[in-house]
Amino acid sequence: MRNLLILVDYDNKFLISLNNKNKFVTMDIDKLKRLFISKGYNVNVKQFSEIDFNNSFADHFVIYQTSEDIGQFYKKYIEDIIYLLQMLGAIVLPGYQYLKAHHNKGFMELLRNTFSDVSLKSISSKYYGSTFEALKHDHLKLPVVIKQNSGAGSEGVYCARTESDYRKYIMKSSKTILGSSYYNLCSVALKNNIKKVLAVIDPKYKKRVKKIQRPIIVQNFIQGLSGDYKVLYFGGKYYTLYRQNRDNDFRASGGGRLYEVPVEENAPLLDFAKKLVNEIDFPIIGMDIGFDGESYHLIEFQMIHLGPYTLQRSNYYFIWEDNKWKCVENKSNLEEEFARSISEYIAKKFPIDEK
Protein backbone atom coordinates (compact mmCIF):
# COMPACT_ATOMS: atom_id res chain seq x y z
CA MET A 1 0.00 0.00 0.00
CA ARG A 2 1.33 3.45 -0.92
CA ASN A 3 1.76 6.13 1.75
CA LEU A 4 0.28 9.55 1.05
CA LEU A 5 0.68 12.63 3.22
CA ILE A 6 -1.76 15.51 2.71
CA LEU A 7 -0.34 18.74 4.12
CA VAL A 8 -2.72 21.48 5.22
CA ASP A 9 -1.97 25.00 6.42
CA TYR A 10 -2.17 26.56 9.90
CA ASP A 11 -5.94 26.89 9.48
CA ASN A 12 -6.34 23.23 8.41
CA LYS A 13 -7.11 24.29 4.85
CA PHE A 14 -6.03 22.94 1.47
CA LEU A 15 -6.48 26.12 -0.52
CA ILE A 16 -7.27 25.63 -4.16
CA SER A 17 -11.02 25.67 -4.65
CA LEU A 18 -12.09 28.95 -6.23
CA ASN A 19 -15.82 28.28 -6.18
CA ASN A 20 -16.48 31.85 -7.24
CA LYS A 21 -14.44 34.50 -9.01
CA ASN A 22 -13.39 36.37 -5.89
CA LYS A 23 -11.61 34.22 -3.33
CA PHE A 24 -9.91 30.94 -2.61
CA VAL A 25 -11.54 28.48 -0.24
CA THR A 26 -10.44 25.07 0.93
CA MET A 27 -10.89 21.83 -0.90
CA ASP A 28 -12.98 19.22 0.94
CA ILE A 29 -10.14 17.47 2.79
CA ASP A 30 -12.29 14.65 4.19
CA LYS A 31 -13.60 13.87 0.72
CA LEU A 32 -10.10 14.06 -0.71
CA LYS A 33 -8.86 11.63 1.93
CA ARG A 34 -11.70 9.18 1.21
CA LEU A 35 -10.99 9.32 -2.52
CA PHE A 36 -7.32 8.46 -2.07
CA ILE A 37 -8.13 5.67 0.40
CA SER A 38 -10.51 4.20 -2.17
CA LYS A 39 -7.61 4.18 -4.63
CA GLY A 40 -5.47 2.11 -2.28
CA TYR A 41 -3.49 4.73 -0.37
CA ASN A 42 -2.63 4.87 3.31
CA VAL A 43 -3.48 8.53 3.96
CA ASN A 44 -2.39 10.90 6.73
CA VAL A 45 -3.37 14.55 7.05
CA LYS A 46 -1.03 16.91 8.91
CA GLN A 47 -0.24 20.58 9.23
CA PHE A 48 3.19 21.62 7.96
CA SER A 49 4.27 22.33 11.54
CA GLU A 50 3.31 18.82 12.70
CA ILE A 51 5.88 17.00 10.56
CA ASP A 52 8.49 15.00 12.47
CA PHE A 53 11.61 15.12 10.34
CA ASN A 54 13.16 12.28 12.34
CA ASN A 55 10.79 9.92 10.51
CA SER A 56 11.65 8.30 7.20
CA PHE A 57 9.98 9.82 4.16
CA ALA A 58 11.49 7.56 1.52
CA ASP A 59 8.82 6.50 -0.99
CA HIS A 60 6.20 8.71 0.70
CA PHE A 61 4.04 10.81 -1.61
CA VAL A 62 3.23 14.32 -0.39
CA ILE A 63 0.52 16.61 -1.77
CA TYR A 64 0.20 20.17 -0.56
CA GLN A 65 -0.88 23.66 -1.48
CA THR A 66 0.85 26.99 -1.02
CA SER A 67 -0.09 30.51 0.02
CA GLU A 68 -0.71 33.90 -1.57
CA ASP A 69 -0.50 35.83 1.71
CA ILE A 70 0.98 39.31 1.34
CA GLY A 71 4.75 39.30 1.73
CA GLN A 72 5.04 35.59 0.88
CA PHE A 73 6.30 34.88 4.39
CA TYR A 74 4.17 31.76 4.83
CA LYS A 75 4.95 30.64 1.28
CA LYS A 76 8.68 30.82 2.06
CA TYR A 77 8.01 28.66 5.13
CA ILE A 78 6.19 26.11 2.95
CA GLU A 79 9.09 26.16 0.49
CA ASP A 80 11.51 25.30 3.31
CA ILE A 81 9.38 22.35 4.41
CA ILE A 82 8.82 20.97 0.90
CA TYR A 83 12.46 21.34 -0.08
CA LEU A 84 13.62 19.39 2.97
CA LEU A 85 10.99 16.67 2.44
CA GLN A 86 12.25 16.30 -1.12
CA MET A 87 15.83 16.08 0.20
CA LEU A 88 14.74 13.34 2.61
CA GLY A 89 13.40 11.19 -0.21
CA ALA A 90 9.74 12.16 -0.23
CA ILE A 91 8.04 12.48 -3.61
CA VAL A 92 6.45 15.92 -3.35
CA LEU A 93 3.63 16.72 -5.76
CA PRO A 94 4.18 19.08 -7.42
CA GLY A 95 7.98 19.08 -7.38
CA TYR A 96 9.76 21.88 -5.56
CA GLN A 97 10.63 23.71 -8.80
CA TYR A 98 6.93 24.16 -9.57
CA LEU A 99 6.22 25.43 -6.06
CA LYS A 100 9.02 27.96 -6.47
CA ALA A 101 7.51 29.18 -9.75
CA HIS A 102 4.19 30.01 -8.06
CA HIS A 103 3.85 33.72 -7.29
CA ASN A 104 7.42 34.05 -8.58
CA LYS A 105 7.14 35.32 -12.14
CA GLY A 106 10.89 35.60 -12.53
CA PHE A 107 11.51 31.93 -11.81
CA MET A 108 8.49 31.01 -13.94
CA GLU A 109 10.19 32.76 -16.86
CA LEU A 110 13.44 30.94 -16.12
CA LEU A 111 11.48 27.67 -16.32
CA ARG A 112 10.06 28.78 -19.67
CA ASN A 113 13.63 28.97 -20.97
CA THR A 114 14.02 25.21 -20.35
CA PHE A 115 11.17 24.29 -22.71
CA SER A 116 12.19 22.55 -25.90
CA ASP A 117 9.19 23.78 -27.95
CA VAL A 118 10.10 27.25 -29.27
CA SER A 119 6.45 28.18 -29.85
CA LEU A 120 6.08 28.42 -26.06
CA LYS A 121 8.82 31.06 -26.00
CA SER A 122 7.22 33.75 -28.19
CA ILE A 123 7.12 35.85 -25.03
CA SER A 124 10.73 36.43 -24.03
CA SER A 125 11.76 37.96 -20.73
CA LYS A 126 14.69 39.72 -19.17
CA TYR A 127 14.88 39.11 -15.44
CA TYR A 128 16.55 41.89 -13.46
CA GLY A 129 17.56 41.77 -9.81
CA SER A 130 17.50 45.52 -9.29
CA THR A 131 16.24 48.83 -10.61
CA PHE A 132 19.77 49.83 -11.61
CA GLU A 133 20.13 46.80 -13.90
CA ALA A 134 16.71 47.32 -15.48
CA LEU A 135 17.45 50.98 -16.21
CA LYS A 136 20.77 50.12 -17.88
CA HIS A 137 19.07 48.22 -20.72
CA ASP A 138 20.83 48.55 -24.07
CA HIS A 139 18.59 46.64 -26.48
CA LEU A 140 15.06 47.52 -25.46
CA LYS A 141 12.40 47.41 -28.17
CA LEU A 142 9.27 49.25 -27.10
CA PRO A 143 6.55 48.64 -26.17
CA VAL A 144 7.31 46.23 -23.32
CA VAL A 145 5.46 44.70 -20.40
CA ILE A 146 6.95 45.29 -16.94
CA LYS A 147 6.05 42.94 -14.10
CA GLN A 148 6.86 42.81 -10.43
CA ASN A 149 8.32 39.45 -9.49
CA SER A 150 5.48 38.59 -7.12
CA GLY A 151 1.82 39.36 -7.44
CA ALA A 152 -1.39 37.67 -8.49
CA GLY A 153 -3.34 38.39 -11.64
CA SER A 154 -2.74 41.86 -13.13
CA GLU A 155 -1.33 43.32 -9.92
CA GLY A 156 2.01 45.02 -10.55
CA VAL A 157 1.84 44.64 -14.36
CA TYR A 158 2.42 47.66 -16.63
CA CYS A 159 2.85 48.43 -20.32
CA ALA A 160 5.61 50.89 -21.25
CA ARG A 161 5.23 52.40 -24.72
CA THR A 162 7.85 55.16 -24.40
CA GLU A 163 11.24 55.57 -22.73
CA SER A 164 9.70 57.82 -20.08
CA ASP A 165 7.00 55.19 -19.44
CA TYR A 166 9.71 52.57 -19.07
CA ARG A 167 11.61 54.52 -16.44
CA LYS A 168 8.40 55.48 -14.60
CA TYR A 169 7.10 51.91 -14.37
CA ILE A 170 10.49 50.43 -13.49
CA MET A 171 10.72 52.85 -10.57
CA LYS A 172 7.09 52.19 -9.62
CA SER A 173 7.61 48.42 -9.70
CA SER A 174 10.59 48.64 -7.38
CA LYS A 175 9.04 50.83 -4.68
CA THR A 176 9.32 48.88 -1.44
CA ILE A 177 9.80 49.93 2.18
CA LEU A 178 10.52 47.38 4.89
CA GLY A 179 10.29 47.90 8.63
CA SER A 180 10.25 45.82 11.79
CA SER A 181 7.20 47.71 13.08
CA TYR A 182 4.70 50.34 11.98
CA TYR A 183 6.75 53.01 13.75
CA ASN A 184 9.96 51.84 12.07
CA LEU A 185 8.21 51.75 8.68
CA CYS A 186 7.01 55.34 9.03
CA SER A 187 10.42 56.42 10.32
CA VAL A 188 12.28 54.92 7.35
CA ALA A 189 9.82 56.47 4.87
CA LEU A 190 10.08 59.90 6.53
CA LYS A 191 13.90 59.84 6.62
CA ASN A 192 14.09 58.80 2.96
CA ASN A 193 11.76 61.63 1.93
CA ILE A 194 13.82 64.17 3.89
CA LYS A 195 17.03 62.91 2.26
CA LYS A 196 15.45 63.23 -1.19
CA VAL A 197 14.65 66.90 -0.47
CA LEU A 198 18.16 67.52 0.90
CA ALA A 199 19.68 65.79 -2.14
CA VAL A 200 18.46 68.68 -4.28
CA ILE A 201 20.69 70.97 -2.19
CA ASP A 202 23.57 68.57 -1.56
CA PRO A 203 24.03 65.44 -3.79
CA LYS A 204 25.74 63.54 -0.96
CA TYR A 205 22.32 62.86 0.58
CA LYS A 206 21.18 61.02 -2.54
CA LYS A 207 23.48 58.11 -1.72
CA ARG A 208 22.05 57.89 1.79
CA VAL A 209 18.51 57.07 0.67
CA LYS A 210 17.85 53.43 1.54
CA LYS A 211 16.50 51.52 -1.46
CA ILE A 212 15.18 47.98 -1.34
CA GLN A 213 16.01 46.22 -4.59
CA ARG A 214 13.03 44.33 -5.95
CA PRO A 215 13.40 41.92 -8.91
CA ILE A 216 11.67 43.02 -12.12
CA ILE A 217 10.66 41.19 -15.30
CA VAL A 218 10.63 42.97 -18.67
CA GLN A 219 8.89 41.21 -21.58
CA ASN A 220 8.15 41.90 -25.22
CA PHE A 221 4.61 43.19 -25.72
CA ILE A 222 2.35 41.05 -27.91
CA GLN A 223 0.12 43.22 -30.09
CA GLY A 224 -3.48 42.35 -30.92
CA LEU A 225 -4.57 40.50 -27.76
CA SER A 226 -8.16 41.39 -26.89
CA GLY A 227 -8.15 38.92 -24.00
CA ASP A 228 -6.77 35.55 -23.08
CA TYR A 229 -7.82 31.95 -22.67
CA LYS A 230 -7.78 30.10 -19.36
CA VAL A 231 -7.00 26.44 -19.93
CA LEU A 232 -6.95 23.93 -17.07
CA TYR A 233 -5.45 20.49 -17.47
CA PHE A 234 -6.36 17.69 -15.07
CA GLY A 235 -4.84 14.33 -15.99
CA GLY A 236 -5.82 14.16 -19.67
CA LYS A 237 -8.89 16.42 -19.41
CA TYR A 238 -8.82 20.00 -20.71
CA TYR A 239 -11.19 22.78 -19.64
CA THR A 240 -11.37 26.14 -21.45
CA LEU A 241 -12.62 29.65 -20.73
CA TYR A 242 -12.12 33.05 -22.39
CA ARG A 243 -11.38 36.29 -20.51
CA GLN A 244 -11.90 39.61 -22.27
CA ASN A 245 -9.62 42.55 -21.50
CA ARG A 246 -10.84 45.29 -19.22
CA ASP A 247 -11.93 48.59 -20.81
CA ASN A 248 -8.96 50.60 -22.11
CA ASP A 249 -6.53 48.07 -20.66
CA PHE A 250 -4.19 45.44 -22.10
CA ARG A 251 -4.84 43.11 -19.15
CA ALA A 252 -7.61 40.52 -18.78
CA SER A 253 -6.89 39.03 -15.36
CA GLY A 254 -9.22 40.23 -12.63
CA GLY A 255 -11.68 41.85 -15.02
CA GLY A 256 -14.41 39.28 -14.50
CA ARG A 257 -15.37 39.19 -18.19
CA LEU A 258 -15.58 35.43 -18.62
CA TYR A 259 -17.07 33.67 -21.63
CA GLU A 260 -17.38 30.21 -23.08
CA VAL A 261 -14.86 29.54 -25.85
CA PRO A 262 -16.57 29.28 -29.28
CA VAL A 263 -16.58 25.69 -30.56
CA GLU A 264 -14.41 26.44 -33.61
CA GLU A 265 -11.68 28.01 -31.44
CA ASN A 266 -11.13 25.05 -29.11
CA ALA A 267 -9.15 22.67 -31.35
CA PRO A 268 -6.26 25.04 -32.25
CA LEU A 269 -6.22 26.38 -28.68
CA LEU A 270 -5.96 22.86 -27.26
CA ASP A 271 -3.26 21.94 -29.77
CA PHE A 272 -1.18 24.76 -28.30
CA ALA A 273 -2.06 23.89 -24.68
CA LYS A 274 -0.99 20.29 -25.30
CA LYS A 275 2.51 21.54 -26.10
CA LEU A 276 2.87 22.88 -22.56
CA VAL A 277 1.49 19.65 -21.08
CA ASN A 278 4.29 17.81 -22.87
CA GLU A 279 6.87 20.07 -21.20
CA ILE A 280 5.58 19.95 -17.61
CA ASP A 281 6.10 16.90 -15.42
CA PHE A 282 2.86 17.23 -13.45
CA PRO A 283 -0.76 16.27 -14.21
CA ILE A 284 -2.42 19.51 -13.06
CA ILE A 285 -1.64 22.72 -14.95
CA GLY A 286 -3.28 26.10 -15.30
CA MET A 287 -2.29 28.24 -18.25
CA ASP A 288 -3.09 31.69 -19.63
CA ILE A 289 -2.86 31.75 -23.43
CA GLY A 290 -3.16 34.72 -25.77
CA PHE A 291 -4.06 34.78 -29.49
CA ASP A 292 -3.09 37.69 -31.75
CA GLY A 293 -5.11 36.56 -34.77
CA GLU A 294 -2.32 34.42 -36.18
CA SER A 295 -0.36 32.79 -33.37
CA TYR A 296 -0.91 31.60 -29.81
CA HIS A 297 1.28 32.85 -26.97
CA LEU A 298 1.85 31.34 -23.53
CA ILE A 299 1.41 34.23 -21.08
CA GLU A 300 1.72 32.45 -17.73
CA PHE A 301 1.39 28.98 -16.25
CA GLN A 302 0.92 27.47 -12.79
CA MET A 303 1.06 24.00 -11.31
CA ILE A 304 -0.15 24.74 -7.78
CA HIS A 305 -2.76 26.92 -6.04
CA LEU A 306 -4.40 27.54 -9.40
CA GLY A 307 -7.99 28.71 -9.45
CA PRO A 308 -10.16 25.89 -10.83
CA TYR A 309 -13.18 28.07 -11.66
CA THR A 310 -12.82 27.04 -15.30
CA LEU A 311 -13.37 23.40 -14.29
CA GLN A 312 -16.14 24.14 -11.82
CA ARG A 313 -18.27 26.17 -14.25
CA SER A 314 -17.84 23.86 -17.23
CA ASN A 315 -20.42 21.29 -18.32
CA TYR A 316 -17.92 19.53 -20.57
CA TYR A 317 -14.23 18.88 -21.09
CA PHE A 318 -11.95 17.83 -23.93
CA ILE A 319 -9.73 14.77 -24.33
CA TRP A 320 -7.23 13.81 -27.04
CA GLU A 321 -8.49 10.55 -28.52
CA ASP A 322 -7.78 8.83 -31.86
CA ASN A 323 -5.57 11.75 -32.92
CA LYS A 324 -8.34 14.32 -32.55
CA TRP A 325 -10.08 16.37 -29.89
CA LYS A 326 -13.25 14.92 -28.43
CA CYS A 327 -15.72 16.93 -26.37
CA VAL A 328 -17.21 15.00 -23.44
CA GLU A 329 -20.37 16.52 -21.98
CA ASN A 330 -20.13 15.86 -18.27
CA LYS A 331 -19.90 17.97 -15.11
CA SER A 332 -16.61 17.53 -13.25
CA ASN A 333 -16.01 17.55 -9.49
CA LEU A 334 -12.81 19.25 -8.34
CA GLU A 335 -11.84 16.80 -5.58
CA GLU A 336 -12.55 13.79 -7.78
CA GLU A 337 -10.51 15.16 -10.69
CA PHE A 338 -7.66 16.17 -8.40
CA ALA A 339 -7.45 12.71 -6.79
CA ARG A 340 -7.81 10.93 -10.14
CA SER A 341 -5.12 13.04 -11.80
CA ILE A 342 -2.61 12.56 -8.98
CA SER A 343 -3.34 8.84 -8.61
CA GLU A 344 -2.99 8.13 -12.35
CA TYR A 345 0.22 10.16 -12.50
CA ILE A 346 1.74 8.20 -9.60
CA ALA A 347 0.69 4.85 -11.08
CA LYS A 348 2.29 5.72 -14.41
CA LYS A 349 5.50 7.34 -13.18
CA PHE A 350 6.09 5.23 -10.07
CA PRO A 351 4.72 1.75 -10.90
CA ILE A 352 4.70 -0.81 -8.11
CA ASP A 353 7.27 -3.57 -8.57
CA GLU A 354 5.26 -6.80 -8.30
CA LYS A 355 8.39 -8.92 -7.72
N, C-alpha and C positions, 0 to 999 in steps of 0.2 A: 504493500500500500504506500502511495506517495504521501509525503508530508508537505502541507501547505500552511504558511503563516500569512494571515491577513492583518496588516498593520493599520491601525486607526489613529486619529490625532488625539490631542489632549481633551477634546470634547466628545470622544468616542464616535467620530464621524469619518466616513469614507467619501470625501467630497468629489463628486463628479456629476451628479444628476442635476442638470439644468432643466427643471420641469417647466420653467417659463423663461422668458427672454431676459430676466433681470438679475437673478441671483443663483448661486450654486447652493444645492442642498445635498444631504447625504444619500448615498445609495442604501438600499435596504440590506443591512449587513446580515441579519438573520436569514433572509431569503438567499443571499449570496452564499452563506455558509452551507445551507441545506442543498443548494445546487451543486456545490463542489463535493459534498459528502456523497450525493447520489451518483457522482461520476467517479467514485472510488478513492477520494482523498481523505486523509486524516487531517482535519482542519483545526487550527488554533487561531483565536483572535486576540491580539494584544495591542496596547498602546506602544508607541515608539520607546517611551521611557521605561517600559516594563521588560524590555529585552535583557536577558542574562547572557552576556558575551562570553561567559565561561563554558556555555553549552556548545556542542558541536552543531554546525549549520551545513555541513557537507551534504549535498544532495537534497537540501531543503529548498522548496520554491517559496518565494516571498512576493506577494502583491501588495501594493500600497498606492496612496495618492500623495499629492504634494500640497502646497499652500500658495495663495496669492496675497497673503497679508502684506500690508504696506511695509516697506523696508526689507522684505525677504528674510527677516531674521529667523523665522520658524522654518522657512524653506532651507536655509543654510544648515539648520540643525538636522532636518530630514536628510539632506545630502550627506552629512557626516555619518549618520546611522547606516544609510544604504551603501555607502562606499565601503564601510568596514564590513558589513554583512557580505558584500561581494568578495572582499579580501579573504574572508573566513570560509569561502567555498559555497555560500548560498547562491542560488540562481534567482536574482532579483528581476522582477518583471514590472515595468520595462527595465532594461539595463541602465546602469548609472549614467552613461553618456546621453541617454534620452531624457533623463531627469534633469541633467545639467542644462539641456537645451530649452527647457520650459522656463518661460519668463526671462530668458537670457538670449535676446535676439542676436547678439554677437556670436555666441557659440553656435546658435542655430545656423547662422550663415557659414561658419567654419565647417559645420557638418555638411552643408550643401556642397562645399568644395570637394568633398570626398565622393560625390555621386559620379557614376560612370556615364550616365545618360546626359549629354550636353544640353538637351532640350529643357532640362530642369534647372539650367544655369543661365537662362536668359536674363534673369535679374542678378546682377553682379554687385558685390558689396566691398567696400573698404572699411575695415574695422579699426577705429582709432582708440587709443587708450587715454587720450587727453585732448583738451581744446586746442592746445598749441600744435599738436600734430595735425589735427583736422584743418586748422587754418593755414597750414603750410602746404596745402595741396598744390600740385604742379601740373595735373592733367585732368582737371575737372571739366566735364562737359555738361552744361546746364540744359534743362532743369534736372534737379536731383531730389531724391527723398532722403530726409534726415530723420533718424530714429534714435531715441534714447535706448540704452541697452535693455532696460527692464521696463515693463509696462504692458498692460493688457489692452487688446483691441486697438483703437486709434489714439490712445493716450500717448503723448510725447512723440507724435509723428507729424512731420512738416514737409511741405514742398517748397524748395528754393528755386526760383526762376531767374534770379539775378544774383550778381556777386554780393550786393548789399543784403539781399534775402539770405544768402548762404551764411554770411558772417552773423547776421542777427539770429538765425535759428540755431547755429552752432553754439553761440553764447547762451541762448535760451535753454537749449538742451542740457547744458552743463551746469546750470545754476543749482547748487546744492549747498546747504549749510547744515553742519552736524553739531550737536551739543549734548552734553551729558544730562542736562535738565532744561526746563523751559527758561529759567533765568540765564543759564549759560548760552542757550541758543540766541536769546535776545541780545545778550552782551556781545557775542561774536558778530552778529549782524550789525549792531550799532557801531562797533569799533571799525568794521570794514567800511561802512558808509562814511565815517569820519575820515578815514585814511584816503578814501577816494576823493573827497573834497580837498584835503590837504595836498594830494598828489598834483592838483592843478597848480598849486603854489610852489611846491617842492617835489620833484620827481622821485626823490628817495622814498617817499611814502608809498609809491605805487608797488614797490617790491615787498612791502610789508603786509599787503592785503592777502589774507589767507584764502586760497582757492582750493576747493575739493575737486580733483580731477575725476570726471565721470565719463566712462567709455561711450563712444558715439558710433553709429553705423551710417554710412553714406552710400546710397544706392542709385543706380540709373533709374530715371523715371520712365515708366511705360505709358505711352500716349494711347488714348482711345479706350480707356477702361471706364465703362459706365457703372460698373459694379463688380462683384466677384461671386464665385460659386463656393459654397461650403460643401465639401465632400467628406463623409465619414466612412471609414472602412472598418468593419468588424468581421474578421475571420472569413473572408470570401464574399461578404455582402457589402454592397455599396449603397449609400444613401445620399441624395443630392438636394440642394436648396440654393436659391439665388438671392443675393443681397444687392439692392440698388444703392448707389451712392447717395449721400445726403445732399440737400440742395446746396449748390455752389461750393461743392467740396469734392476732393479727389478720393476721399475715404468712404468706405461702406460700413466698416465695423462699428457697431453701436448705434446705427441709424434706425434699426427696427423695421426696415423695409424688406420684408422677406416674402419670396414668391416661389411657387413651384416651378421647376425647370421645364420648359417646353419639351415635349417628347422628342422632337427632331434634334435637340441640342445634347441629349444625354449620351449618345454613343461616342461622339468625338471627345466629349468631356471625360468620360470614363476611360477611354483609351489613354488619355494623358494621365489621369489619376493612377492608373495601373502601373505606369512607369515609376511613380514614387513608391508604390507598394513593393515593387521589385527591388528597390534600393534599401528599404527599411526592414530591419530584422525584428519586427514586432507585429502582432496581428490586429492592433487597434491604432488607427491613425486618423487624425483630423487634418484637413488641408484646406487652405484658401487658394483658389485658382482664378486668375484673371484671363479675359479673352479680349484681344484688341481688334477683332474682326478678321484676323488672319491666323494668329498663333495664340496658343495657350501659354500662360506664365505662372509658375509656382510662386506665390507671394509669401506664404508662411506655412509651417506644418508643426504639428504637436503629436506627441505619443502618450501624454499623461495629462490629467486634469482638464481634458478637452470637454467642451460643452456639447452634450449629445442631443440638443434640441432637434437637430435635423433628423435623427433617428426617431425620437419620440413623437414627432408630428407626422411622420410619413406613414402612408397606408400601403407602401410597397417598397421593394428594394431591388437591386440589380445583381445578377451573378454572371460570371463569364463561363459559358457552357457551349460546347461544340463549336468553339472558335467564333462565338458571337455573343452579344449581350442579350440576356433574357430578363424581362421584368416579371417579378413574382409579387402578386398582390396579396399582401399579408401584413398585419400589424405586428411590429416587433416590440419585445419587452427588454428594457435596458439591462437588467440584472441577468436575464437568461442569455442574451447575446454576449455579454461580458464574460460570463462563466464558460459558455460554449467556445468562444474565440480563444480564451486562455488555455482551456483544456485541450482543444485540438492542436494548438501550437506546441504545447508541452509533449503531447503524444507523438507528434511528427518529429520534433527536434531532439527530444530526449526519450527515445523508445526504451521500454523495459526489456532488459536482457532476460530471456526466458530460460537460459541455461543455468 
